[in-house]
């Protein structure tokens, strides 16, 4: 007689993400997996699904403004990065007000406010039962419309949080009421401890789900084989992956201006190059790039198969999930990636092709400083891309970009790519997927 599988409740606002669906399928081998989401999912979804949606009240939104910010760089500089939100002036005023109030009284954390708001909220009790194991994205902003269920899971069941993105621990919106946290790397583990006061023995390192496809494809390739087709006479194929998306038009324009300045410099220095621009995936209106499209030796990557879906609490988002093989093939169509902090940089590192990273903090101290670098400098998680001892790859001005391009062999030999791969998944050398580590952890947790 077959033993009945233990129930596992997956709370997510991103159920259509291929990465999430792969994890759901893997978990369903040993668990009766049920996805709870604010999206109506079809019968073809790989497990049972339940629709749930909480509509945040005006009072709840107001109370959530008065959380105590953590001590990360981007939270200290909240007003500088809050340039595109609706009612941004009101939100900024509330930020200043709570800083003033916080000087005299103790303010609750974002997590504590959510727990207070929803701990007694009535929800359908049968969705989450006392013996269930529940999994959730650790970022409460990414579970906005299901947070009453997240809080219930922490009260009656076993709640395990996955730190899905490498920048999440530097924001104030991490839940602190889970029984376990599955972090990407050691750096994220320290940030959860230092910024959110989460006990070290609750945090387990599993690697990044987003980068599993690269290991599955066998990357990095054998480094003894030369995969580059460029030669002395051929142009250097340079790719740039954009940092800012459609919600921040001011910074898109600044990013474009920075690229035009870079390309003008390459032309003046008689660098033989081709430039591939990879815009942020969510940008559908390409008119913001009109000035780039006029450049003769520049091509723009085209995303395909856009779908419009609810996404991470937003009612309607146009998004494109690129096919894995298409992304990997593009790695080997270029010689150098120039990075300003896009997550794509971490993916590209698995190709072992050369990377030049623009260190925003370094640029601020030079004549090449601009609003673009000022904004980037307030995102503390980007400092992880600018470690010491990689001076060939991490550059601080436009002249250093030229120097790096002229010494491309040094870029590949520096070990910078290996550092980024270890950051993405500390187990990648053993070809161990984050998905496997997560499933293994939950299996052991269920049987303890």
Phi, psi and omega per residue, in radians:
X1 nan 2.213 -3.095
X2 -1.234 2.373 3.096
X3 -1.273 2.358 -3.135
X4 -1.173 2.342 -3.126
X5 -1.225 2.536 3.064
X6 -1.269 2.507 -3.139
X7 -1.355 2.405 3.054
X8 -2.238 2.120 -3.112
X9 -1.774 2.090 -3.132
X10 -1.813 1.903 -3.122
X11 -1.647 1.988 -3.051
X12 -2.660 2.544 2.995
X13 -1.824 0.205 -3.120
X14 -2.263 0.830 -2.987
X15 -1.227 -0.351 -3.106
X16 -1.554 -0.108 3.080
X17 -1.102 2.181 -3.125
X18 -0.963 -0.570 3.123
X19 -1.121 -0.745 3.125
X20 -1.173 -0.719 -3.128
X21 -1.123 -0.639 3.081
X22 -1.109 -0.709 3.124
X23 -1.168 -0.711 3.111
X24 -1.034 -0.793 3.130
X25 -1.094 -0.733 -3.128
X26 -1.148 -0.696 3.133
X27 -1.203 -0.514 -3.066
X28 -1.237 -0.191 3.095
X29 -1.117 -0.733 -3.073
X30 -1.962 -0.091 -3.081
X31 -2.273 2.681 2.931
X32 -1.457 1.649 -3.002
X33 -1.532 2.335 3.117
X34 -2.256 2.122 3.104
X35 -1.618 2.204 3.058
X36 -1.897 2.143 -3.037
X37 -2.606 2.900 3.071
X38 -1.587 0.266 3.099
X39 -2.013 2.464 3.039
X40 -1.408 1.877 -3.076
X41 -1.693 2.531 -3.070
X42 -1.338 3.047 3.137
X43 -1.197 -0.270 -3.138
X44 -1.479 -0.006 3.097
X45 -1.151 2.526 -2.971
X46 -1.213 0.021 3.060
X47 -2.695 3.092 3.083
X48 -1.124 2.513 -3.129
X49 -2.286 2.646 3.079
X50 -2.308 2.290 3.089
X51 -1.512 2.295 3.036
X52 -2.590 2.362 3.118
X53 -2.530 2.174 3.048
X54 -1.770 2.232 3.094
X55 -1.648 1.981 -3.083
X56 -1.160 2.230 -3.128
X57 -1.373 2.872 3.098
X58 -1.082 -0.695 3.119
X59 -1.096 -0.758 3.125
X60 -1.090 -0.774 3.109
X61 -1.040 -0.712 -3.124
X62 -1.150 -0.820 -3.123
X63 -1.102 -0.609 -3.125
X64 -1.216 -0.208 3.061
X65 -1.285 -0.350 -2.997
X66 -1.765 0.696 3.074
X67 -1.522 2.721 3.081
X68 -1.417 2.083 -3.141
X69 -1.208 2.556 3.025
X70 -1.306 3.039 -3.012
X71 -1.640 0.497 3.101
X72 -1.414 2.856 -3.089
X73 -1.049 -0.831 -3.068
X74 -1.229 -0.470 3.093
X75 -1.340 -0.605 3.066
X76 -1.151 -0.495 -3.113
X77 -1.896 0.677 -3.061
X78 -0.977 -0.794 -3.051
X79 -1.109 -0.647 -3.140
X80 -1.131 -0.490 -3.129
X81 -1.755 -0.159 3.140
X82 -1.574 1.274 -3.045
X83 -1.979 -0.092 -3.045
X84 -2.187 -0.114 -3.111
X85 -1.221 2.601 2.979
X86 -1.122 2.433 -3.095
X87 1.044 0.622 -3.070
X88 -1.063 -0.632 -3.126
X89 -1.137 -0.717 3.095
X90 -1.132 -0.755 -3.133
X91 -1.108 -0.706 3.109
X92 -1.138 -0.679 3.102
X93 -1.102 -0.726 3.108
X94 -1.124 -0.623 3.110
X95 -1.092 -0.792 3.121
X96 -1.148 -0.675 3.129
X97 -1.112 -0.771 -3.114
X98 -1.234 -0.494 3.045
X99 -1.121 -0.703 3.121
X100 -1.149 -0.825 -3.136
X101 -1.100 -0.705 -3.105
X102 -1.117 -0.304 3.088
X103 -1.279 -0.297 -3.067
X104 -2.013 -0.541 -3.131
X105 -2.311 2.802 3.121
X106 -1.361 2.174 3.079
X107 -1.674 2.530 3.088
X108 -1.293 2.777 3.064
X109 -1.364 2.916 3.085
X110 -1.020 -0.691 3.133
X111 -1.140 -0.750 -3.127
X112 -1.133 -0.640 3.110
X113 -1.143 -0.791 3.108
X114 -1.036 -0.747 -3.135
X115 -1.107 -0.758 3.125
X116 -1.093 -0.744 -3.086
X117 -1.158 -0.601 -2.934
X118 -2.028 -0.006 -3.066
X119 -1.135 -0.496 3.138
X120 -1.922 0.157 -3.127
X121 -1.272 2.335 3.133
X122 -1.369 2.180 3.057
X123 -2.306 2.932 3.131
X124 -1.107 1.901 -3.002
X125 -1.162 -0.459 -3.069
X126 -1.263 -0.257 -3.132
X127 -1.196 -0.713 3.107
X128 -2.173 2.101 -3.102
X129 -1.860 2.787 -3.049
X130 -0.999 -0.537 -3.100
X131 -1.582 0.040 -3.077
X132 -1.298 2.621 2.883
X133 -1.755 2.314 -3.105
X134 -2.112 2.414 3.116
X135 -2.066 2.474 -3.115
X136 -2.649 2.690 2.944
X137 -1.129 2.326 -3.053
X138 -1.182 -0.321 -3.063
X139 -1.533 1.961 -3.090
X140 -1.147 -0.364 3.034
X141 -1.232 -0.416 -3.139
X142 -1.584 0.030 3.084
X143 -2.260 0.485 -2.947
X144 -0.905 -0.765 -3.036
X145 -1.557 0.031 3.081
X146 -2.222 0.245 -3.065
X147 -1.081 -0.529 3.013
X148 -1.016 -0.632 3.096
X149 -1.245 -0.635 3.120
X150 -1.094 -0.785 3.131
X151 -1.142 -0.733 3.096
X152 -1.041 -0.722 3.139
X153 -1.047 -0.647 -3.139
X154 -1.248 -0.408 -3.076
X155 -1.573 -0.656 -3.009
X156 -1.981 -0.267 -3.074
X157 -2.243 -2.874 3.077
X158 -1.831 1.943 -3.073
X159 -1.746 2.177 3.100
X160 -2.062 2.220 -3.113
X161 -1.808 2.367 3.064
X162 -1.803 2.160 3.029
X163 -1.399 1.719 -2.952
X164 -1.343 -0.619 -3.066
X165 -2.144 2.569 -3.024
X166 -1.180 -0.311 -3.137
X167 -1.610 -0.219 -2.999
X168 -1.005 -0.732 -3.095
X169 -1.098 -0.258 -3.137
X170 -1.591 0.142 3.042
X171 -1.931 2.719 -3.049
X172 -1.342 -0.056 -2.919
X173 -1.681 0.236 3.074
X174 -1.237 2.377 3.040
X175 -1.322 2.475 -3.112
X176 -2.024 0.314 -3.092
X177 -2.003 0.347 3.087
X178 -1.517 2.798 3.116
X179 -1.487 -0.371 3.119
X180 -2.668 2.665 3.128
X181 -2.266 2.250 3.138
X182 -1.815 1.800 -3.035
X183 -1.678 2.779 -3.098
X184 -1.280 -0.757 -2.985
X185 -2.685 -3.120 -3.109
X186 -1.182 -0.603 3.122
X187 -1.086 -0.795 3.109
X188 -1.116 -0.638 3.120
X189 -1.056 -0.793 3.123
X190 -1.113 -0.666 -3.136
X191 -1.158 -0.673 3.086
X192 -1.108 -0.665 3.108
X193 -1.215 -0.868 -2.991
X194 -1.320 -0.731 -3.054
X195 -1.541 -0.518 -3.009
X196 -2.068 0.020 3.106
X197 0.976 0.634 3.073
X198 -1.516 2.312 -3.080
X199 -1.070 2.440 -3.078
X200 -1.033 -0.637 -3.077
X201 -1.310 -0.041 3.043
X202 -1.647 -0.119 -2.994
X203 -1.905 2.244 -3.108
X204 -2.233 2.394 -3.071
X205 -1.623 2.211 -3.085
X206 -2.201 -0.199 -3.034
X207 1.599 3.108 -3.060
X208 -1.754 2.167 3.085
X209 -1.045 -0.618 -3.059
X210 -1.063 -0.453 -3.034
X211 -1.781 0.089 -3.128
X212 -1.046 -0.656 -3.060
X213 -1.062 -0.496 -3.128
X214 -1.223 -0.703 3.087
X215 -1.206 -0.677 3.124
X216 -1.092 -0.528 3.103
X217 -1.487 0.068 3.062
X218 1.427 0.354 3.111
X219 -1.532 2.639 -0.056
X220 -1.285 2.709 3.115
X221 -1.254 2.996 3.099
X222 -1.006 2.030 -3.068
X223 -1.231 -0.172 3.103
X224 -1.377 -0.214 3.124
X225 -1.711 2.341 3.125
X226 -1.520 1.932 -3.097
X227 -1.608 -0.076 -3.122
X228 -1.457 2.414 3.111
X229 -1.840 0.088 3.136
X230 -1.396 2.688 3.089
X231 -2.414 -3.090 -3.105
X232 -1.006 -0.658 -3.063
X233 -1.522 -0.338 -3.125
X234 -1.443 2.640 3.109
X235 -1.182 2.574 3.012
X236 -1.285 2.199 -3.135
X237 -1.625 1.925 -3.045
X238 -1.883 2.253 3.040
X239 -1.939 2.506 2.993
X240 -2.189 2.256 3.111
X241 -1.807 2.116 -3.044
X242 -1.178 2.660 -3.111
X243 -1.749 -0.662 -2.975
X244 -1.768 2.446 -3.107
X245 -1.741 -3.017 -2.953
X246 -1.168 -0.341 -3.120
X247 -1.320 -0.193 -3.046
X248 -2.176 1.266 -3.058
X249 -1.099 -0.574 3.125
X250 -1.022 -0.821 -3.078
X251 -1.363 -0.439 3.021
X252 -1.066 -0.783 3.126
X253 -1.112 -0.692 3.107
X254 -1.147 -0.686 3.130
X255 -1.137 -0.744 3.100
X256 -1.086 -0.743 3.130
X257 -1.072 -0.706 3.117
X258 -1.104 -0.721 3.138
X259 -1.161 -0.720 3.119
X260 -1.077 -0.706 3.089
X261 -1.099 -0.730 3.121
X262 -1.116 -0.806 -3.117
X263 -1.140 -0.692 3.076
X264 -1.045 -0.715 3.124
X265 -1.132 -0.749 3.128
X266 -1.080 -0.686 3.109
X267 -1.156 -0.756 -3.131
X268 -1.123 -0.546 -3.140
X269 -1.539 0.124 3.107
X270 1.007 0.630 3.035
X271 -1.334 2.246 3.106
X272 -1.472 1.869 -3.008
X273 -2.569 2.766 2.906
X274 -2.122 2.477 -3.041
X275 -2.063 2.224 3.076
X276 -1.971 2.126 -3.140
X277 -1.808 2.166 3.139
X278 -1.899 1.715 -3.106
X279 -1.190 2.921 3.077
X280 -1.111 2.388 -2.994
X281 -1.023 -0.484 -3.036
X282 -1.414 -0.119 -3.062
X283 -1.451 2.018 3.119
X284 -1.716 -0.640 -3.138
X285 -1.410 1.781 -3.067
X286 -1.424 -0.024 -3.126
X287 -1.127 -0.384 3.107
X288 -1.151 -0.238 -3.126
X289 -1.918 0.338 -3.089
X290 -0.961 -0.729 -3.102
X291 -1.167 -0.532 3.096
X292 -1.288 -0.669 -3.069
X293 -1.180 -0.240 3.097
X294 -1.447 -0.176 -3.110
X295 -1.367 2.166 -2.987
X296 -1.039 -0.757 -3.040
X297 -1.729 0.523 3.090
X298 -2.077 2.312 3.016
X299 -2.073 2.617 -3.107
X300 -1.950 2.271 3.097
X301 -1.144 2.347 -3.127
X302 -1.860 2.111 3.034
X303 -1.450 2.614 -3.107
X304 -2.221 3.001 3.015
X305 0.983 0.839 3.060
X306 -1.180 2.446 3.021
X307 -2.239 2.633 3.109
X308 -1.891 2.027 -3.053
X309 -2.493 2.797 2.894
X310 -1.144 2.492 -3.055
X311 -2.647 2.074 3.068
X312 0.895 0.743 3.089
X313 1.625 -0.206 3.071
X314 -1.507 2.396 -3.058
X315 -1.211 -0.581 -3.078
X316 -2.587 2.021 3.130
X317 -2.330 2.323 3.015
X318 -1.530 2.178 -3.040
X319 -2.476 2.598 3.104
X320 -2.165 2.123 3.050
X321 -1.658 1.803 -3.107
X322 -1.160 2.511 3.067
X323 -1.227 2.467 -3.056
X324 -1.024 -0.781 -3.070
X325 -1.174 -0.560 3.099
X326 -1.136 -0.731 3.136
X327 -1.134 -0.759 -3.111
X328 -1.166 -0.732 3.115
X329 -1.024 -0.630 -3.125
X330 -1.184 -0.533 3.084
X331 -0.896 -0.765 -2.987
X332 -1.582 0.117 3.022
X333 -1.658 -0.020 -3.139
X334 -2.237 2.878 3.117
X335 -1.796 -0.601 -3.055
X336 -2.447 2.398 2.953
X337 -1.805 2.254 2.969
X338 -1.753 2.153 -3.023
X339 -2.015 2.451 2.973
X340 -2.030 0.076 3.087
X341 2.289 0.104 3.106
X342 -1.104 2.514 3.045
X343 -1.029 -0.419 3.084
X344 -0.981 -0.496 3.118
X345 -0.998 -0.742 -3.138
X346 -1.146 -0.694 3.102
X347 -1.126 -0.791 -3.094
X348 -1.091 -0.510 -3.107
X349 -1.048 -0.436 3.139
X350 -1.250 -0.251 3.086
X351 -1.347 -0.357 -3.036
X352 1.161 0.259 3.024
X353 -1.417 2.822 -3.007
X354 -1.163 2.488 3.123
X355 -2.266 2.337 2.973
X356 -2.030 2.114 -3.138
X357 -1.883 2.272 3.130
X358 -1.489 1.924 -3.121
X359 -1.426 1.836 -3.043
X360 -1.002 -0.724 -3.122
X361 -1.101 -0.589 3.085
X362 -1.234 -0.745 -3.134
X363 -1.079 -0.575 -3.114
X364 -1.052 -0.431 -3.080
X365 -1.638 0.192 -3.081
X366 -2.216 3.052 3.081
X367 -1.164 -0.245 -3.129
X368 -1.530 0.100 3.136
X369 -1.119 2.631 3.127
X370 -2.765 3.010 3.091
X371 -1.023 -0.568 3.113
X372 -1.004 -0.855 -3.119
X373 -1.306 -0.530 3.063
X374 -1.044 -0.772 -3.140
X375 -1.174 -0.792 -3.126
X376 -1.046 -0.576 -3.059
X377 -1.187 -0.299 -3.120
X378 -1.587 0.059 3.052
X379 -1.763 1.686 -3.020
X380 -1.073 -0.470 -3.115
X381 -1.153 -0.388 3.119
X382 -1.186 -0.319 3.096
X383 -1.083 -0.405 3.094
X384 -1.122 -0.390 3.131
X385 -1.532 -0.046 -3.115
X386 -2.154 0.982 3.138
X387 -1.270 2.854 3.078
X388 -1.252 2.856 3.042
X389 1.326 0.236 3.061
X390 -2.235 0.903 -3.039
X391 -1.120 -0.463 3.112
X392 -1.177 -0.607 -3.051
X393 -1.652 -0.651 -3.088
X394 -1.641 1.910 -3.011
X395 -1.934 2.711 -3.019
X396 -2.099 0.028 3.096
X397 -2.874 3.011 -3.087
X398 -1.185 -0.577 3.112
X399 -1.086 -0.647 3.121
X400 -1.227 -0.466 3.031
X401 -1.116 -0.809 3.109
X402 -1.023 -0.817 -3.138
X403 -1.026 -0.739 -3.129
X404 -1.146 -0.729 3.139
X405 -1.134 -0.558 -3.140
X406 -1.409 -0.199 3.106
X407 -2.207 0.905 -2.998
X408 -1.044 -0.553 -3.124
X409 -1.101 -0.592 3.141
X410 -1.179 -0.523 -3.134
X411 -1.087 -0.767 -3.078
X412 -1.298 -0.430 -3.052
X413 -1.629 -0.071 -2.984
X414 -1.302 -0.398 -3.055
X415 1.618 0.061 -3.118
X416 -1.108 -0.726 3.122
X417 -1.069 -0.710 3.132
X418 -1.114 -0.704 3.080
X419 -1.022 -0.798 -3.111
X420 -1.167 -0.644 3.105
X421 -1.150 -0.731 3.103
X422 -1.135 -0.572 3.075
X423 -1.145 -0.705 -3.104
X424 -1.272 -0.691 3.137
X425 -2.726 1.800 -3.126
X426 -1.081 -0.173 -3.104
X427 -1.869 0.194 -3.000
X428 -1.141 -0.519 -3.116
X429 -1.146 -0.421 3.065
X430 -1.632 0.175 -3.122
X431 0.982 0.592 -3.111
X432 -1.652 2.135 -3.113
X433 -1.394 2.567 3.020
X434 -1.046 -0.670 3.131
X435 -1.028 -0.751 3.114
X436 -1.128 -0.711 -3.138
X437 -1.140 -0.687 3.140
X438 -1.173 -0.807 3.123
X439 -1.070 -0.751 3.134
X440 -1.083 -0.753 3.133
X441 -1.078 -0.806 -3.078
X442 -1.189 -0.637 3.056
X443 -1.009 -0.843 -3.127
X444 -1.153 -0.680 -3.129
X445 -1.119 -0.677 -3.105
X446 -1.210 -0.457 -3.048
X447 -1.763 0.036 -3.110
X448 -1.397 nan nan
